[in-house]
Amino acid sequence: DPPAYANGPVQGYRLFWTETMTGREQHVEVDGLSYRLEGLKKFTEYTLRFLAFNRYGPGVSSQDVTVTTLSDGEWDLGF
């Protein structure tokens, strides 16, 4: 869901994901409220977090969510 309190209109979201075993973090900017992560490793645990941003900069990050991929290495997200 969009943030409850925003200092101006939300321009987009950043999705961060970290492969738990390696600690390698990546991120992508997302326009909408859903995104399909592709190219993940099979049967691997990842930690995800999200934040909204606007012209004043990034907001507060969400709490971490931990997921484990299945055999296809993809994950559909709605936030």
C-alpha positions as CSV (number, residue, x, y, z in Angstrom):
1,D,0.0,0.0,0.0
2,P,1.1,3.6,-0.5
3,P,2.6,5.2,2.6
4,A,0.0,6.5,5.1
5,Y,1.9,9.8,5.4
6,A,3.8,11.3,2.5
7,N,5.5,14.7,2.2
8,G,4.1,15.2,-1.3
9,P,3.0,13.0,-4.1
10,V,4.7,9.6,-4.4
11,Q,6.8,9.5,-7.6
12,G,7.7,5.8,-7.4
13,Y,9.0,3.0,-5.2
14,R,12.4,1.3,-4.7
15,L,12.5,-2.4,-4.2
16,F,15.7,-3.8,-2.5
17,W,16.5,-7.5,-2.4
18,T,19.3,-9.2,-0.7
19,E,20.4,-12.8,-1.2
20,T,20.7,-14.0,2.4
21,M,23.7,-16.3,1.9
22,T,25.9,-13.8,0.1
23,G,24.6,-10.5,1.5
24,R,24.6,-9.1,-2.0
25,E,21.9,-6.3,-2.3
26,Q,20.3,-5.1,-5.5
27,H,17.5,-2.6,-6.2
28,V,15.2,-1.4,-8.8
29,E,12.8,1.5,-9.2
30,V,9.2,0.5,-9.7
31,D,6.3,2.8,-10.9
32,G,3.3,0.8,-9.8
33,L,2.4,-1.3,-6.8
34,S,3.5,-4.7,-8.1
35,Y,6.7,-6.1,-9.7
36,R,7.9,-9.4,-10.9
37,L,11.4,-10.3,-9.8
38,E,13.1,-12.6,-12.4
39,G,16.5,-14.2,-12.6
40,L,16.7,-15.1,-9.0
41,K,18.4,-18.3,-7.9
42,K,16.3,-21.4,-7.4
43,F,15.5,-22.5,-3.8
44,T,17.3,-19.5,-2.4
45,E,16.3,-17.2,0.5
46,Y,16.0,-13.4,-0.1
47,T,15.2,-10.5,2.1
48,L,13.1,-7.7,0.5
49,R,12.2,-4.2,1.6
50,F,10.5,-1.3,-0.1
51,L,10.4,2.4,0.2
52,A,8.5,5.2,-1.5
53,F,10.2,8.3,-2.9
54,N,9.1,11.7,-4.1
55,R,10.8,15.0,-5.2
56,Y,12.0,15.5,-1.6
57,G,13.8,12.1,-1.6
58,P,13.2,8.6,-0.2
59,G,10.8,7.8,2.6
60,V,11.1,5.3,5.5
61,S,11.9,1.7,4.4
62,S,9.4,-1.0,5.1
63,Q,10.2,-3.9,7.4
64,D,12.1,-6.7,5.9
65,V,10.2,-9.6,4.3
66,T,12.0,-12.9,3.9
67,V,11.0,-15.2,1.0
68,T,12.4,-18.4,-0.6
69,T,12.2,-18.9,-4.3
70,L,10.8,-22.1,-5.8
71,S,12.1,-24.1,-8.8
72,D,11.6,-21.3,-11.3
73,G,13.6,-18.6,-9.6
74,E,10.8,-15.9,-9.9
75,W,8.7,-14.1,-7.3
76,D,5.6,-12.0,-7.9
77,L,5.3,-9.0,-5.5
78,G,2.4,-6.8,-4.6
79,F,3.1,-4.0,-2.2
